[in-house]
Amino acid sequence: MQFFRQNIAPIIIFVIFIFTLVLVTSRAFLPTDMTLPAPIGVIHLILPLA
């Protein structure tokens, strides 16, 4: 368990961090990123009645 905690877990955390960093950074290069303003109006949600 100590081997996992000292060697494997930090590697997993680092890989997850790098993966999310790449994803968030790549959003800046997408043509339809968050450049449009948010829609103004009523949003209708269809919820099942159970």
Secondary structure, 3 states (H helix, E strand, C coil): CHHHHHHHHHHHHHHHHHHHHHHHHHHHHCCCCCCCCCCCCCCCCCCCCC
